[in-house]
């Protein structure tokens, strides 16, 4: 009997201890807020262009194919250096080599293919046409990409975010006024993931294709505009 009384007393004490907590939760009112999304974009003229160039060589003799490819790549690099490009803007990569076979029932060895990729970034767009023509004459026979961009992209991202926040505030103010309310301090601010990106207008996306003969080439390409976008979600308290 005494054990039962002790258990009942302990249970009553535990329940009484919970009363203040439950009461506090009941009195905790979610703040009155308004949540909006603000977006903005910054458009600027491009001030740099990245060329992804390819040099492919074929020969029945692997050594001759490699030697031919090396000569053409060296000419390309020499042209880039002679044009005054900073070495940090010139990069060779993706060297591949391998045999090529016919598509007959019993394949025959046709020769060997050597492929080298060179990426060049120009910060002086006035050199674009002259260089691209010189590269083609030097032996470039594949164009994997021509991307126009802005060198100070971080600056434009930050500017776009600030404008997006301003847009969110203006939207929230207008919506609250329509409801006869006013906005107060921000309750929560979050950047929309995956929206703060930059894309290059009028650029050629990377692709693998054979270059057309020189007399058919039209090397002039308009850079268009570089657009940087940002989106933020902001919640404001209502006064």
Secondary structure by P-SEA (a helix, b strand, c coil): caaaaaaaaaaaaaaaaaaaaaaaaaaccccccccbbbbbbbbbcccbbbbbbbbbbbcccaaaaaaaaaaaaaaaaaaaaaaccccccccccbbbbbbbbcccccccccbbbbbbbbbbbbccccaaaaaaaaaaaaccccccbbbbbccaaaaaaaaaaaaaaaaaaaaaaaaaaaaccccccccccccccccccccccccccbbbbbbcccccccccccccbbbbbbbbbbbbbcc
